[in-house]
Amino acid sequence: MVHVFTREAGVIDFGTRISERGKGGGALAIRPFVYGRYTVSERGGGSASADPFRTITQAETIDAHFALGEDEQRFAEASFVLEFTNKALPPGVRAETIFDLLAEYLRMLCLRRKDFRLLTIAYMIKTLQELGVFPDSDSLANGELPTDMNGDILETVVYIGARPLAGMENLTLNTATERTVFRTLKEFAREHLDLGVLKSERLLD
């Protein structure tokens, strides 16, 4: 089984006989972090209560994001973001803006030379905004993020939330601020999206 985040239909589970360890042209497109094009067949699902069983029969790689597998820090951040996205989105719910955001995040992560965590923080904030659970600027100023954040750190969160992901290209944060913001975002997401502890967190730090 393969989890695929599609632009048209959100996160969908597919079966496939293509092995990511195979040597065929479709093998690469089944691996993590790959942006691909997939040919799918459906069977079943004739009744109102039954979902069709979808199978990937062919796969083509558009962008493999090789850099994410060549650096353990990039790999850890990307793994966390994929799991976060998978848990945050209900299955089969269309989320085009988040799809485009994820594609941009992976592209930028491949190109960025340092401070990968900042991109992850920005992606989380923008995803939470898109899902409608993140406080707006006025609410943040009134302390609606339960946290030990001081005013300067809250200003950082507001700044990141108000700018596109591409605006984070040259931005960096000091380590203490970054840790506080990331910890608070994880706690906020667990509370509002019922995420629990993500398995990929053990790869971080």
Backbone as CSV, one residue per row, in Angstrom:
resi,resn,N_x,N_y,N_z,CA_x,CA_y,CA_z,C_x,C_y,C_z
1,MET,0.841,-1.200,0.000,0.000,0.000,0.000,0.873,1.247,0.000
2,VAL,0.415,2.275,-0.694,1.156,3.523,-0.808,0.221,4.677,-0.478
3,HIS,0.662,5.585,0.405,-0.077,6.823,0.649,0.366,7.841,-0.387
4,VAL,-0.575,8.408,-1.114,-0.243,9.421,-2.115,-1.081,10.668,-1.848
5,PHE,-0.408,11.809,-1.770,-1.102,13.090,-1.628,-1.330,13.645,-3.024
6,THR,-2.570,13.648,-3.460,-2.912,14.106,-4.800,-3.493,15.516,-4.738
7,ARG,-3.274,16.271,-5.782,-3.795,17.643,-5.800,-5.318,17.653,-5.941
8,GLU,-5.866,16.688,-6.662,-7.301,16.689,-6.958,-8.153,16.061,-5.854
9,ALA,-7.585,15.107,-5.100,-8.430,14.354,-4.162,-7.800,14.146,-2.798
10,GLY,-6.770,14.905,-2.463,-6.169,14.787,-1.140,-5.357,13.513,-0.987
11,VAL,-5.282,13.026,0.259,-4.487,11.835,0.577,-5.321,10.584,0.306
12,ILE,-4.789,9.687,-0.525,-5.492,8.459,-0.893,-4.535,7.280,-0.735
13,ASP,-5.073,6.149,-0.279,-4.303,4.908,-0.209,-4.464,4.148,-1.516
14,PHE,-3.357,3.720,-2.066,-3.367,2.929,-3.289,-2.642,1.607,-3.057
15,GLY,-3.105,0.578,-3.707,-2.329,-0.641,-3.799,-1.459,-0.582,-5.048
16,THR,-0.379,-1.325,-5.065,0.456,-1.389,-6.269,1.345,-2.616,-6.233
17,ARG,1.650,-3.123,-7.408,2.618,-4.209,-7.538,4.010,-3.672,-7.865
18,ILE,4.105,-2.355,-8.036,5.406,-1.743,-8.312,6.189,-1.661,-7.012
19,SER,7.406,-2.163,-7.012,8.247,-2.121,-5.818,9.193,-0.934,-5.896
20,GLU,9.328,-0.193,-4.804,10.248,0.941,-4.802,11.695,0.480,-4.917
21,ARG,11.942,-0.795,-4.672,13.299,-1.334,-4.804,13.555,-1.937,-6.182
22,GLY,12.540,-1.892,-7.017,12.689,-2.470,-8.349,13.556,-1.612,-9.254
23,LYS,13.826,-2.135,-10.436,14.682,-1.451,-11.405,13.881,-0.832,-12.542
24,GLY,12.581,-1.023,-12.534,11.749,-0.472,-13.590,11.600,1.031,-13.470
25,GLY,11.066,1.649,-14.521,10.932,3.096,-14.547,9.990,3.644,-13.488
26,GLY,9.019,2.826,-13.051,8.066,3.312,-12.057,8.530,3.173,-10.628
27,ALA,9.628,2.454,-10.384,10.075,2.180,-9.019,10.406,3.454,-8.265
28,LEU,11.096,4.375,-8.912,11.485,5.618,-8.249,10.272,6.427,-7.813
29,ALA,9.216,6.400,-8.616,8.031,7.211,-8.333,7.243,6.710,-7.126
30,ILE,7.566,5.528,-6.613,6.877,4.974,-5.447,7.604,5.333,-4.150
31,ARG,8.783,5.881,-4.259,9.589,6.189,-3.071,9.128,7.478,-2.397
32,PRO,9.499,7.658,-1.118,9.116,8.883,-0.394,9.670,10.141,-1.057
33,PHE,8.972,11.239,-0.874,9.354,12.582,-1.306,9.237,12.803,-2.815
34,VAL,8.824,11.803,-3.566,8.797,11.933,-5.020,7.492,12.587,-5.471
35,TYR,7.625,13.517,-6.395,6.480,14.118,-7.055,6.324,13.401,-8.392
36,GLY,5.185,12.757,-8.588,5.049,11.915,-9.767,3.688,12.009,-10.429
37,ARG,3.563,11.281,-11.515,2.291,11.149,-12.238,1.925,9.667,-12.248
38,TYR,0.676,9.346,-11.881,0.304,7.949,-11.646,-0.930,7.567,-12.456
39,THR,-0.884,6.374,-13.029,-2.039,5.800,-13.703,-2.704,4.835,-12.740
40,VAL,-4.011,5.003,-12.536,-4.717,4.275,-11.487,-5.916,3.527,-12.071
41,SER,-6.124,2.310,-11.602,-7.336,1.566,-11.945,-8.179,1.417,-10.682
42,GLU,-9.493,1.353,-10.856,-10.420,1.204,-9.731,-11.304,-0.004,-9.956
43,ARG,-11.621,-0.678,-8.855,-12.613,-1.754,-8.925,-13.383,-1.781,-7.614
44,GLY,-14.603,-2.241,-7.689,-15.440,-2.268,-6.494,-16.030,-0.896,-6.215
45,GLY,-16.577,-0.747,-5.033,-17.163,0.532,-4.631,-18.514,0.811,-5.243
46,GLY,-19.231,-0.243,-5.640,-20.517,-0.041,-6.286,-21.605,0.435,-5.348
47,SER,-21.516,0.055,-4.077,-22.540,0.464,-3.120,-22.145,1.779,-2.466
48,ALA,-23.132,2.430,-1.845,-22.888,3.740,-1.240,-21.911,3.655,-0.076
49,SER,-21.823,2.498,0.583,-20.983,2.363,1.774,-19.593,1.817,1.466
50,ALA,-19.356,1.425,0.212,-18.078,0.788,-0.110,-17.222,1.714,-0.972
51,ASP,-15.966,1.877,-0.553,-15.022,2.659,-1.341,-14.371,1.764,-2.393
52,PRO,-14.060,2.301,-3.551,-13.384,1.485,-4.560,-11.958,1.170,-4.135
53,PHE,-11.444,0.052,-4.612,-10.041,-0.289,-4.369,-9.228,0.250,-5.544
54,ARG,-8.280,1.126,-5.245,-7.507,1.802,-6.288,-6.114,1.203,-6.363
55,THR,-5.664,0.954,-7.568,-4.346,0.360,-7.786,-3.536,1.220,-8.740
56,ILE,-2.291,1.498,-8.362,-1.375,2.195,-9.263,-0.806,1.172,-10.239
57,THR,-1.062,1.367,-11.495,-0.576,0.428,-12.512,0.679,0.933,-13.220
58,GLN,0.817,2.256,-13.310,2.009,2.855,-13.910,2.367,4.100,-13.122
59,ALA,3.658,4.407,-13.073,4.107,5.580,-12.332,5.260,6.244,-13.078
60,GLU,5.251,7.574,-13.054,6.286,8.351,-13.743,6.793,9.434,-12.797
61,THR,8.102,9.583,-12.694,8.699,10.574,-11.804,8.781,11.931,-12.485
62,ILE,8.289,12.956,-11.786,8.440,14.334,-12.256,9.619,14.999,-11.546
63,ASP,9.695,14.826,-10.225,10.815,15.365,-9.448,11.100,14.406,-8.294
64,ALA,12.328,13.886,-8.243,12.672,12.870,-7.238,13.186,13.468,-5.937
65,HIS,13.536,14.751,-5.928,14.075,15.390,-4.722,15.220,14.566,-4.115
66,PHE,16.199,14.239,-4.938,17.301,13.386,-4.503,18.041,13.940,-3.287
67,ALA,18.141,15.258,-3.176,18.917,15.862,-2.088,18.371,15.486,-0.719
68,LEU,17.085,15.153,-0.636,16.490,14.818,0.662,16.982,13.477,1.180
69,GLY,17.383,12.593,0.293,17.899,11.297,0.726,19.391,11.282,0.927
70,GLU,20.058,12.373,0.554,21.508,12.432,0.637,22.003,13.169,1.870
71,ASP,21.095,13.765,2.638,21.460,14.518,3.830,20.507,14.129,4.950
72,GLU,21.044,13.669,6.070,20.170,13.129,7.124,19.308,14.198,7.778
73,GLN,19.783,15.440,7.840,18.965,16.495,8.427,17.799,16.857,7.514
74,ARG,18.079,16.986,6.227,16.983,17.237,5.282,15.981,16.078,5.305
75,PHE,16.492,14.847,5.329,15.631,13.667,5.355,14.715,13.686,6.579
76,ALA,15.278,14.048,7.740,14.488,14.075,8.972,13.377,15.121,8.898
77,GLU,13.714,16.317,8.418,12.710,17.381,8.320,11.611,17.003,7.340
78,ALA,12.006,16.486,6.169,11.013,16.112,5.154,10.125,14.970,5.645
79,SER,10.701,14.010,6.366,9.919,12.890,6.903,8.882,13.393,7.895
80,PHE,9.295,14.318,8.754,8.363,14.888,9.729,7.222,15.614,9.032
81,VAL,7.547,16.417,8.015,6.528,17.188,7.319,5.549,16.277,6.579
82,LEU,6.044,15.201,5.962,5.133,14.277,5.279,4.180,13.621,6.272
83,GLU,4.711,13.178,7.419,3.839,12.541,8.410,2.861,13.552,9.005
84,PHE,3.341,14.748,9.286,2.476,15.813,9.798,1.327,16.078,8.825
85,THR,1.644,16.181,7.535,0.621,16.448,6.524,-0.376,15.291,6.433
86,ASN,0.139,14.078,6.441,-0.718,12.892,6.342,-1.683,12.805,7.518
87,LYS,-1.197,13.136,8.725,-2.051,13.056,9.910,-3.006,14.244,10.006
88,ALA,-2.582,15.404,9.491,-3.397,16.616,9.629,-4.593,16.631,8.680
89,LEU,-4.457,15.989,7.514,-5.513,16.039,6.507,-6.424,14.818,6.591
90,PRO,-7.719,14.999,6.615,-8.633,13.855,6.544,-8.448,13.146,5.199
91,PRO,-8.562,11.822,5.157,-8.383,11.095,3.891,-9.367,11.556,2.827
92,GLY,-8.861,11.699,1.612,-9.720,11.992,0.481,-10.282,13.394,0.411
93,VAL,-9.772,14.321,1.233,-10.262,15.701,1.218,-9.341,16.560,0.356
94,ARG,-9.908,17.217,-0.632,-9.128,18.044,-1.560,-8.465,19.195,-0.798
95,ALA,-7.178,19.400,-1.025,-6.431,20.457,-0.338,-5.354,20.993,-1.284
96,GLU,-5.786,21.684,-2.320,-4.866,22.123,-3.365,-3.804,23.085,-2.842
97,THR,-4.206,24.007,-1.962,-3.245,24.982,-1.448,-2.147,24.301,-0.649
98,ILE,-2.522,23.323,0.176,-1.523,22.606,0.975,-0.672,21.723,0.074
99,PHE,-1.248,21.142,-0.961,-0.470,20.363,-1.928,0.620,21.229,-2.556
100,ASP,0.230,22.421,-3.016,1.197,23.319,-3.634,2.240,23.777,-2.616
101,LEU,1.803,23.992,-1.390,2.724,24.397,-0.324,3.749,23.304,-0.048
102,LEU,3.295,22.049,-0.026,4.204,20.933,0.212,5.213,20.796,-0.922
103,ALA,4.750,20.941,-2.155,5.658,20.863,-3.300,6.720,21.956,-3.215
104,GLU,6.316,23.156,-2.808,7.266,24.259,-2.678,8.242,24.008,-1.525
105,TYR,7.725,23.467,-0.420,8.571,23.157,0.734,9.676,22.167,0.355
106,LEU,9.318,21.086,-0.325,10.307,20.070,-0.694,11.348,20.639,-1.649
107,ARG,10.900,21.466,-2.584,11.840,22.094,-3.526,12.809,23.004,-2.782
108,MET,12.293,23.834,-1.881,13.141,24.763,-1.137,14.078,24.037,-0.189
109,LEU,13.597,22.944,0.418,14.430,22.179,1.336,15.628,21.576,0.615
110,CYS,15.426,21.153,-0.625,16.541,20.607,-1.411,17.605,21.664,-1.683
111,LEU,17.190,22.901,-1.845,18.106,23.971,-2.228,18.753,24.661,-1.024
112,ARG,18.079,24.625,0.113,18.567,25.374,1.278,19.834,24.731,1.834
113,ARG,20.787,25.574,2.270,22.082,25.079,2.733,22.130,24.855,4.242
114,LYS,21.292,25.563,5.019,21.333,25.437,6.473,19.990,25.850,7.062
115,ASP,19.859,25.653,8.366,18.648,26.026,9.102,17.394,25.477,8.426
116,PHE,17.379,24.151,8.235,16.246,23.491,7.593,14.979,23.578,8.445
117,ARG,15.170,23.640,9.773,14.016,23.657,10.678,13.127,24.866,10.435
118,LEU,13.702,25.990,10.043,12.892,27.183,9.805,11.846,26.935,8.721
119,LEU,12.229,26.238,7.660,11.261,25.922,6.605,10.137,25.045,7.141
120,THR,10.483,24.093,8.005,9.473,23.224,8.601,8.507,24.024,9.454
121,ILE,9.036,24.946,10.241,8.194,25.818,11.066,7.243,26.627,10.185
122,ALA,7.778,27.222,9.128,6.943,28.030,8.232,5.858,27.173,7.579
123,TYR,6.224,25.958,7.158,5.239,25.063,6.539,4.130,24.715,7.535
124,MET,4.497,24.414,8.774,3.491,24.070,9.781,2.541,25.227,10.029
125,ILE,3.084,26.434,10.186,2.237,27.602,10.432,1.254,27.801,9.281
126,LYS,1.745,27.715,8.055,0.891,27.979,6.900,-0.141,26.870,6.684
127,THR,0.227,25.636,7.015,-0.745,24.535,6.934,-1.827,24.693,7.981
128,LEU,-1.445,25.044,9.204,-2.425,25.269,10.265,-3.339,26.444,9.929
129,GLN,-2.767,27.480,9.298,-3.600,28.599,8.843,-4.611,28.128,7.806
130,GLU,-4.157,27.350,6.849,-5.028,26.870,5.789,-6.144,25.977,6.330
131,LEU,-5.843,25.221,7.369,-6.839,24.346,7.982,-7.799,25.110,8.897
132,GLY,-7.513,26.391,9.112,-8.419,27.236,9.880,-8.324,27.087,11.380
133,VAL,-7.229,26.566,11.890,-7.105,26.365,13.337,-6.058,27.276,13.968
134,PHE,-5.278,27.998,13.146,-4.214,28.816,13.702,-4.738,30.212,14.016
135,PRO,-4.386,30.778,15.183,-4.875,32.116,15.538,-4.391,33.172,14.557
136,ASP,-5.209,34.215,14.350,-4.760,35.327,13.523,-3.830,36.226,14.340
137,SER,-3.319,37.259,13.708,-2.321,38.115,14.353,-2.847,38.747,15.642
138,ASP,-4.102,39.232,15.617,-4.670,39.861,16.813,-4.808,38.859,17.949
139,SER,-5.215,37.642,17.610,-5.379,36.622,18.641,-4.039,36.226,19.235
140,LEU,-3.010,36.145,18.387,-1.673,35.837,18.897,-1.212,36.911,19.867
141,ALA,-1.490,38.161,19.526,-1.093,39.263,20.398,-1.792,39.196,21.749
142,ASN,-2.966,38.547,21.775,-3.713,38.410,23.035,-3.455,37.085,23.733
143,GLY,-2.441,36.380,23.258,-2.000,35.186,23.973,-2.793,33.934,23.703
144,GLU,-3.329,33.755,22.500,-4.119,32.560,22.224,-3.286,31.331,21.890
145,LEU,-1.965,31.493,21.768,-1.083,30.327,21.709,-0.593,30.064,23.116
146,PRO,-1.089,29.026,23.790,-0.647,28.744,25.163,0.833,28.357,25.167
147,THR,1.691,29.249,25.640,3.116,29.048,25.475,3.898,29.974,26.378
148,ASP,5.188,29.694,26.483,6.082,30.591,27.197,6.752,31.575,26.246
149,MET,6.194,31.728,25.047,6.751,32.671,24.095,6.706,34.096,24.651
150,ASN,7.799,34.831,24.495,7.776,36.238,24.843,7.366,37.060,23.629
151,GLY,7.294,38.379,23.793,6.808,39.227,22.719,7.606,39.121,21.439
152,ASP,8.946,39.057,21.569,9.788,38.979,20.379,9.523,37.701,19.583
153,ILE,9.321,36.590,20.300,9.089,35.319,19.618,7.702,35.309,18.961
154,LEU,6.727,35.883,19.623,5.402,35.986,19.016,5.458,36.839,17.744
155,GLU,6.256,37.899,17.786,6.417,38.724,16.588,7.025,37.910,15.446
156,THR,7.940,37.003,15.787,8.542,36.131,14.773,7.485,35.237,14.132
157,VAL,6.609,34.648,14.950,5.547,33.783,14.439,4.601,34.566,13.535
158,VAL,4.229,35.775,13.962,3.351,36.618,13.148,4.023,36.955,11.825
159,TYR,5.314,37.265,11.874,6.070,37.605,10.657,6.070,36.441,9.671
160,ILE,6.370,35.244,10.164,6.409,34.064,9.303,5.025,33.776,8.722
161,GLY,4.003,33.887,9.561,2.653,33.577,9.108,2.118,34.541,8.072
162,ALA,2.655,35.760,8.038,2.141,36.778,7.127,2.843,36.777,5.772
163,ARG,3.898,35.959,5.633,4.670,35.978,4.403,4.631,34.625,3.701
164,PRO,4.778,34.626,2.365,4.769,33.350,1.638,5.990,32.519,2.004
165,LEU,5.894,31.229,1.742,7.007,30.336,2.052,8.276,30.771,1.327
166,ALA,8.126,31.265,0.119,9.298,31.722,-0.633,10.016,32.861,0.079
167,GLY,9.307,33.604,0.918,9.910,34.694,1.670,10.822,34.229,2.780
168,MET,10.845,32.916,3.040,11.712,32.358,4.082,13.073,31.945,3.529
169,GLU,13.304,32.172,2.251,14.492,31.647,1.589,15.793,32.056,2.272
170,ASN,15.883,33.312,2.704,17.125,33.798,3.300,17.004,34.100,4.786
171,LEU,15.885,33.722,5.371,15.662,34.002,6.793,16.267,32.906,7.657
172,THR,16.849,33.280,8.799,17.329,32.316,9.793,16.885,32.777,11.171
173,LEU,16.826,31.839,12.122,16.474,32.147,13.506,17.576,31.640,14.422
174,ASN,17.691,32.278,15.602,18.638,31.722,16.561,18.068,30.429,17.138
175,THR,18.942,29.597,17.637,18.554,28.238,18.043,17.487,28.227,19.122
176,ALA,17.615,29.098,20.127,16.656,29.109,21.240,15.260,29.471,20.756
177,THR,15.168,30.484,19.908,13.870,30.893,19.368,13.261,29.774,18.538
178,GLU,14.084,29.174,17.697,13.609,28.109,16.822,13.056,26.939,17.624
179,ARG,13.759,26.546,18.676,13.301,25.422,19.500,11.984,25.737,20.189
180,THR,11.858,26.956,20.712,10.623,27.344,21.402,9.437,27.348,20.443
181,VAL,9.623,27.935,19.268,8.536,28.010,18.296,8.137,26.611,17.822
182,PHE,9.111,25.771,17.520,8.816,24.430,17.018,8.095,23.595,18.076
183,ARG,8.568,23.657,19.309,7.915,22.909,20.387,6.468,23.362,20.570
184,THR,6.249,24.671,20.540,4.906,25.207,20.725,3.981,24.810,19.577
185,LEU,4.494,24.849,18.354,3.676,24.453,17.203,3.279,22.987,17.288
186,LYS,4.210,22.122,17.691,3.882,20.695,17.829,2.794,20.491,18.882
187,GLU,2.921,21.194,20.019,1.908,21.072,21.074,0.560,21.594,20.602
188,PHE,0.581,22.707,19.880,-0.659,23.291,19.364,-1.334,22.346,18.375
189,ALA,-0.538,21.760,17.472,-1.093,20.848,16.469,-1.666,19.597,17.118
190,ARG,-0.981,19.076,18.140,-1.491,17.886,18.828,-2.830,18.172,19.492
191,GLU,-2.962,19.353,20.060,-4.194,19.706,20.761,-5.356,19.941,19.808
192,HIS,-5.105,20.639,18.694,-6.190,21.052,17.810,-6.471,20.068,16.676
193,LEU,-5.505,19.214,16.352,-5.712,18.248,15.273,-5.640,16.813,15.756
194,ASP,-5.418,16.622,17.055,-5.354,15.289,17.641,-4.321,14.416,16.923
195,LEU,-3.116,14.966,16.748,-2.089,14.261,15.984,-1.375,13.184,16.786
196,GLY,-1.242,13.403,18.092,-0.407,12.498,18.876,1.066,12.753,18.566
197,VAL,1.926,11.900,19.082,3.357,12.012,18.815,3.649,11.351,17.471
198,LEU,4.309,12.057,16.582,4.611,11.535,15.265,5.858,10.641,15.327
199,LYS,5.825,9.522,14.641,6.939,8.583,14.650,8.230,9.210,14.137
200,SER,8.094,10.112,13.172,9.263,10.740,12.561,9.975,11.705,13.488
201,GLU,9.362,12.062,14.619,10.015,12.988,15.546,11.316,12.425,16.083
202,ARG,11.411,11.100,16.137,12.647,10.505,16.664,13.839,10.742,15.732
203,LEU,13.577,11.110,14.486,14.653,11.405,13.558,15.214,12.809,13.746
204,LEU,14.429,13.689,14.382,14.830,15.077,14.517,15.869,15.244,15.616
205,ASP,16.700,16.267,15.471,17.730,16.592,16.460,18.649,15.400,16.713
